[in-house]
Amino acid sequence: MAGLAAARARGRMGGLPTVWTPAKPEVARSMYDAGDHDVATIARVVGVFRVSAYRALTRVSDPR
């Protein structure tokens, strides 16, 4: 824990970088709203896992 705290103090954050660019949620939402694609297809096109696509779609519609 001390090592993680020291890394944070130096401005380093752990974990993987996000694959969501600012445009990807809007693309996913427009595809979903068109009604021609299911979430699995949207996830494949956008390049994320299906669960991430569901999470992003709920975030775009309900920005909490």
The first five atom37 places (N, CA, C, CB, O) and aatype in JSON, in Angstrom:
{
  "aatype": [12, 0, 7, 10, 0, 0, 0, 1, 0, 1, 7, 1, 12, 7, 7, 10, 14, 16, 19, 17, 16, 14, 0, 11, 14, 6, 19, 0, 1, 15, 12, 18, 3, 0, 7, 3, 8, 3, 19, 0, 16, 9, 0, 1, 19, 19, 7, 19, 13, 1, 19, 15, 0, 18, 1, 0, 10, 16, 1, 19, 15, 3, 14, 1],
  "atom_mask": [
    [1, 1, 1, 1, 1],
    [1, 1, 1, 1, 1],
    [1, 1, 1, 0, 1],
    [1, 1, 1, 1, 1],
    [1, 1, 1, 1, 1],
    [1, 1, 1, 1, 1],
    [1, 1, 1, 1, 1],
    [1, 1, 1, 1, 1],
    [1, 1, 1, 1, 1],
    [1, 1, 1, 1, 1],
    [1, 1, 1, 0, 1],
    [1, 1, 1, 1, 1],
    [1, 1, 1, 1, 1],
    [1, 1, 1, 0, 1],
    [1, 1, 1, 0, 1],
    [1, 1, 1, 1, 1],
    [1, 1, 1, 1, 1],
    [1, 1, 1, 1, 1],
    [1, 1, 1, 1, 1],
    [1, 1, 1, 1, 1],
    [1, 1, 1, 1, 1],
    [1, 1, 1, 1, 1],
    [1, 1, 1, 1, 1],
    [1, 1, 1, 1, 1],
    [1, 1, 1, 1, 1],
    [1, 1, 1, 1, 1],
    [1, 1, 1, 1, 1],
    [1, 1, 1, 1, 1],
    [1, 1, 1, 1, 1],
    [1, 1, 1, 1, 1],
    [1, 1, 1, 1, 1],
    [1, 1, 1, 1, 1],
    [1, 1, 1, 1, 1],
    [1, 1, 1, 1, 1],
    [1, 1, 1, 0, 1],
    [1, 1, 1, 1, 1],
    [1, 1, 1, 1, 1],
    [1, 1, 1, 1, 1],
    [1, 1, 1, 1, 1],
    [1, 1, 1, 1, 1],
    [1, 1, 1, 1, 1],
    [1, 1, 1, 1, 1],
    [1, 1, 1, 1, 1],
    [1, 1, 1, 1, 1],
    [1, 1, 1, 1, 1],
    [1, 1, 1, 1, 1],
    [1, 1, 1, 0, 1],
    [1, 1, 1, 1, 1],
    [1, 1, 1, 1, 1],
    [1, 1, 1, 1, 1],
    [1, 1, 1, 1, 1],
    [1, 1, 1, 1, 1],
    [1, 1, 1, 1, 1],
    [1, 1, 1, 1, 1],
    [1, 1, 1, 1, 1],
    [1, 1, 1, 1, 1],
    [1, 1, 1, 1, 1],
    [1, 1, 1, 1, 1],
    [1, 1, 1, 1, 1],
    [1, 1, 1, 1, 1],
    [1, 1, 1, 1, 1],
    [1, 1, 1, 1, 1],
    [1, 1, 1, 1, 1],
    [1, 1, 1, 1, 1]
  ],
  "atom_positions": [
    [[0.83, -1.19, 0.0], [0.0, 0.0, 0.0], [0.87, 1.25, 0.0], [-0.94, 0.0, 1.21], [0.53, 2.25, -0.64]],
    [[1.98, 1.2, 0.71], [2.87, 2.36, 0.75], [3.46, 2.64, -0.63], [4.01, 2.13, 1.77], [3.62, 3.79, -1.01]],
    [[3.77, 1.59, -1.36], [4.29, 1.76, -2.71], [3.28, 2.39, -3.65], [0.0, 0.0, 0.0], [3.62, 3.25, -4.46]],
    [[2.02, 1.96, -3.53], [0.96, 2.55, -4.35], [0.75, 4.02, -4.0], [-0.35, 1.78, -4.17], [0.56, 4.85, -4.89]],
    [[0.79, 4.32, -2.72], [0.62, 5.72, -2.29], [1.78, 6.57, -2.81], [0.53, 5.81, -0.76], [1.57, 7.7, -3.23]],
    [[2.99, 6.04, -2.77], [4.14, 6.78, -3.27], [4.05, 7.0, -4.78], [5.44, 6.03, -2.94], [4.4, 8.07, -5.28]],
    [[3.57, 6.0, -5.5], [3.4, 6.14, -6.95], [2.34, 7.19, -7.26], [3.02, 4.8, -7.59], [2.53, 8.0, -8.17]],
    [[1.25, 7.18, -6.53], [0.21, 8.2, -6.73], [0.74, 9.6, -6.44], [-1.01, 7.92, -5.84], [0.4, 10.56, -7.14]],
    [[1.58, 9.72, -5.44], [2.17, 11.01, -5.1], [3.06, 11.52, -6.23], [2.98, 10.91, -3.79], [3.22, 12.72, -6.42]],
    [[3.64, 10.58, -6.99], [4.46, 10.97, -8.14], [3.63, 11.17, -9.4], [5.53, 9.92, -8.39], [4.17, 11.47, -10.46]],
    [[2.31, 11.0, -9.29], [1.44, 11.21, -10.44], [1.19, 9.98, -11.29], [0.0, 0.0, 0.0], [0.67, 10.1, -12.4]],
    [[1.56, 8.82, -10.8], [1.36, 7.58, -11.54], [0.05, 6.93, -11.1], [2.55, 6.62, -11.34], [-0.25, 6.87, -9.91]],
    [[-0.72, 6.45, -12.06], [-1.95, 5.74, -11.75], [-1.83, 4.32, -12.29], [-3.19, 6.47, -12.35], [-1.28, 4.11, -13.37]],
    [[-2.34, 3.36, -11.55], [-2.28, 1.97, -11.98], [-3.44, 1.62, -12.89], [0.0, 0.0, 0.0], [-4.33, 2.43, -13.13]],
    [[-3.4, 0.43, -13.39], [-4.49, -0.06, -14.22], [-4.22, 0.11, -15.71], [0.0, 0.0, 0.0], [-3.21, 0.7, -16.11]],
    [[-5.13, -0.4, -16.5], [-5.01, -0.3, -17.95], [-5.55, 1.04, -18.44], [-5.75, -1.47, -18.63], [-6.47, 1.59, -17.84]],
    [[-5.0, 1.56, -19.52], [-5.55, 2.79, -20.09], [-6.91, 2.5, -20.73], [-4.59, 3.39, -21.13], [-7.16, 1.39, -21.17]],
    [[-7.76, 3.49, -20.77], [-9.09, 3.32, -21.33], [-9.05, 3.25, -22.85], [-10.01, 4.45, -20.88], [-8.21, 3.89, -23.48]],
    [[-9.95, 2.48, -23.43], [-10.05, 2.41, -24.89], [-11.16, 3.33, -25.39], [-10.31, 0.96, -25.35], [-11.33, 3.49, -26.6]],
    [[-11.9, 3.94, -24.48], [-13.0, 4.81, -24.85], [-12.47, 6.2, -25.19], [-14.03, 4.89, -23.72], [-12.03, 6.94, -24.31]],
    [[-12.53, 6.55, -26.46], [-12.22, 7.91, -26.87], [-13.49, 8.73, -26.68], [-11.71, 7.97, -28.36], [-14.56, 8.16, -26.51]],
    [[-13.41, 10.05, -26.71], [-14.62, 10.85, -26.54], [-15.7, 10.59, -27.59], [-14.27, 12.3, -26.56], [-16.88, 10.79, -27.32]],
    [[-15.32, 10.14, -28.78], [-16.3, 9.93, -29.85], [-16.99, 8.57, -29.77], [-15.62, 10.07, -31.19], [-18.11, 8.42, -30.27]],
    [[-16.35, 7.57, -29.17], [-16.9, 6.22, -29.18], [-18.27, 6.1, -28.51], [-15.94, 5.29, -28.51], [-19.13, 5.4, -29.05]],
    [[-18.54, 6.74, -27.35], [-19.88, 6.61, -26.78], [-20.96, 7.2, -27.67], [-19.92, 7.29, -25.43], [-22.08, 6.68, -27.72]],
    [[-20.65, 8.29, -28.37], [-21.65, 8.88, -29.27], [-21.93, 7.97, -30.46], [-21.17, 10.25, -29.76], [-23.07, 7.85, -30.9]],
    [[-20.89, 7.33, -30.98], [-21.06, 6.38, -32.08], [-21.91, 5.2, -31.61], [-19.68, 5.88, -32.62], [-22.83, 4.77, -32.31]],
    [[-21.59, 4.69, -30.43], [-22.35, 3.56, -29.89], [-23.81, 3.95, -29.69], [-21.74, 3.09, -28.57], [-24.71, 3.17, -30.02]],
    [[-24.06, 5.13, -29.15], [-25.43, 5.58, -28.91], [-26.18, 5.76, -30.22], [-25.44, 6.9, -28.11], [-27.34, 5.38, -30.32]],
    [[-25.54, 6.33, -31.24], [-26.23, 6.53, -32.52], [-26.55, 5.19, -33.18], [-25.38, 7.39, -33.47], [-27.62, 5.04, -33.77]],
    [[-25.63, 4.23, -33.07], [-25.91, 2.9, -33.62], [-27.06, 2.24, -32.87], [-24.65, 2.02, -33.56], [-27.92, 1.6, -33.48]],
    [[-27.08, 2.39, -31.56], [-28.12, 1.76, -30.75], [-29.48, 2.41, -31.01], [-27.77, 1.86, -29.27], [-30.49, 1.72, -31.12]],
    [[-29.49, 3.74, -31.11], [-30.75, 4.45, -31.35], [-31.31, 4.18, -32.74], [-30.54, 5.94, -31.16], [-32.52, 4.25, -32.95]],
    [[-30.44, 3.88, -33.7], [-30.92, 3.56, -35.05], [-31.74, 2.28, -35.04], [-29.73, 3.43, -36.02], [-32.62, 2.1, -35.89]],
    [[-31.46, 1.38, -34.11], [-32.24, 0.15, -33.99], [-31.83, -0.95, -34.95], [0.0, 0.0, 0.0], [-32.46, -2.01, -34.99]],
    [[-30.77, -0.72, -35.73], [-30.34, -1.72, -36.7], [-29.3, -2.68, -36.14], [-29.78, -1.03, -37.92], [-29.01, -3.71, -36.74]],
    [[-28.73, -2.35, -34.97], [-27.63, -3.14, -34.42], [-27.93, -3.53, -32.99], [-26.31, -2.36, -34.5], [-28.54, -2.77, -32.23]],
    [[-27.5, -4.74, -32.62], [-27.6, -5.14, -31.22], [-26.32, -4.73, -30.5], [-27.85, -6.68, -31.09], [-25.36, -4.3, -31.13]],
    [[-26.31, -4.85, -29.19], [-25.19, -4.37, -28.39], [-23.92, -5.16, -28.68], [-25.53, -4.45, -26.9], [-22.83, -4.59, -28.65]],
    [[-24.03, -6.43, -28.96], [-22.85, -7.23, -29.27], [-22.17, -6.72, -30.55], [-23.23, -8.72, -29.43], [-20.95, -6.65, -30.61]],
    [[-22.95, -6.38, -31.55], [-22.4, -5.84, -32.79], [-21.78, -4.47, -32.56], [-23.49, -5.75, -33.86], [-20.7, -4.18, -33.09]],
    [[-22.45, -3.64, -31.78], [-21.92, -2.32, -31.47], [-20.58, -2.44, -30.75], [-22.92, -1.52, -30.6], [-19.64, -1.72, -31.07]],
    [[-20.5, -3.35, -29.79], [-19.25, -3.56, -29.05], [-18.14, -4.01, -29.98], [-19.46, -4.59, -27.94], [-17.0, -3.56, -29.85]],
    [[-18.45, -4.89, -30.91], [-17.45, -5.38, -31.85], [-16.95, -4.25, -32.75], [-18.02, -6.53, -32.69], [-15.75, -4.14, -33.0]],
    [[-17.86, -3.41, -33.24], [-17.49, -2.3, -34.12], [-16.66, -1.26, -33.37], [-18.75, -1.64, -34.71], [-15.66, -0.77, -33.89]],
    [[-17.08, -0.93, -32.16], [-16.39, 0.1, -31.38], [-15.07, -0.43, -30.83], [-17.29, 0.59, -30.23], [-14.15, 0.34, -30.6]],
    [[-14.97, -1.74, -30.61], [-13.73, -2.34, -30.14], [-13.64, -2.48, -28.63], [0.0, 0.0, 0.0], [-12.57, -2.32, -28.05]],
    [[-14.78, -2.78, -28.0], [-14.82, -2.96, -26.55], [-15.58, -4.24, -26.24], [-15.48, -1.73, -25.84], [-16.18, -4.85, -27.12]],
    [[-15.56, -4.64, -24.98], [-16.37, -5.78, -24.55], [-17.84, -5.39, -24.49], [-15.89, -6.31, -23.19], [-18.18, -4.22, -24.34]],
    [[-18.7, -6.39, -24.62], [-20.14, -6.15, -24.61], [-20.6, -5.47, -23.33], [-20.9, -7.45, -24.81], [-21.44, -4.56, -23.37]],
    [[-20.07, -5.89, -22.2], [-20.46, -5.31, -20.91], [-20.06, -3.83, -20.86], [-19.81, -6.09, -19.74], [-20.8, -3.01, -20.3]],
    [[-18.91, -3.48, -21.43], [-18.48, -2.08, -21.48], [-19.41, -1.26, -22.35], [-17.05, -1.98, -21.99], [-19.68, -0.09, -22.05]],
    [[-19.9, -1.86, -23.43], [-20.83, -1.14, -24.3], [-22.14, -0.88, -23.56], [-21.1, -1.95, -25.59], [-22.69, 0.22, -23.65]],
    [[-22.65, -1.87, -22.84], [-23.85, -1.66, -22.04], [-23.64, -0.54, -21.03], [-24.26, -2.95, -21.33], [-24.5, 0.33, -20.87]],
    [[-22.51, -0.55, -20.36], [-22.21, 0.46, -19.34], [-22.15, 1.85, -19.97], [-20.88, 0.13, -18.63], [-22.67, 2.81, -19.41]],
    [[-21.51, 1.95, -21.13], [-21.39, 3.24, -21.81], [-22.74, 3.73, -22.31], [-20.4, 3.14, -22.98], [-23.03, 4.93, -22.26]],
    [[-23.57, 2.81, -22.79], [-24.89, 3.22, -23.28], [-25.76, 3.75, -22.15], [-25.59, 2.06, -23.98], [-26.52, 4.7, -22.35]],
    [[-25.66, 3.16, -20.97], [-26.44, 3.68, -19.86], [-25.87, 4.99, -19.36], [-26.51, 2.67, -18.73], [-26.62, 5.85, -18.9]],
    [[-24.54, 5.16, -19.45], [-23.92, 6.41, -19.03], [-24.28, 7.57, -19.95], [-22.41, 6.24, -18.99], [-24.5, 8.68, -19.47]],
    [[-24.36, 7.32, -21.25], [-24.7, 8.38, -22.2], [-26.15, 8.8, -22.02], [-24.45, 7.92, -23.64], [-26.47, 9.98, -22.12]],
    [[-27.02, 7.83, -21.76], [-28.43, 8.17, -21.6], [-28.73, 8.77, -20.23], [-29.29, 6.94, -21.81], [-29.65, 9.58, -20.09]],
    [[-27.96, 8.37, -19.21], [-28.16, 8.85, -17.85], [-26.8, 9.3, -17.29], [-28.82, 7.74, -16.95], [-26.14, 8.51, -16.61]],
    [[-26.38, 10.54, -17.56], [-25.01, 10.96, -17.24], [-24.71, 11.19, -15.77], [-24.73, 12.2, -17.96], [-24.21, 12.25, -15.41]],
    [[-25.0, 10.23, -14.91], [-24.67, 10.37, -13.48], [-23.3, 9.91, -13.17], [-25.64, 9.6, -12.64], [-22.88, 9.96, -12.01]]
  ]
}
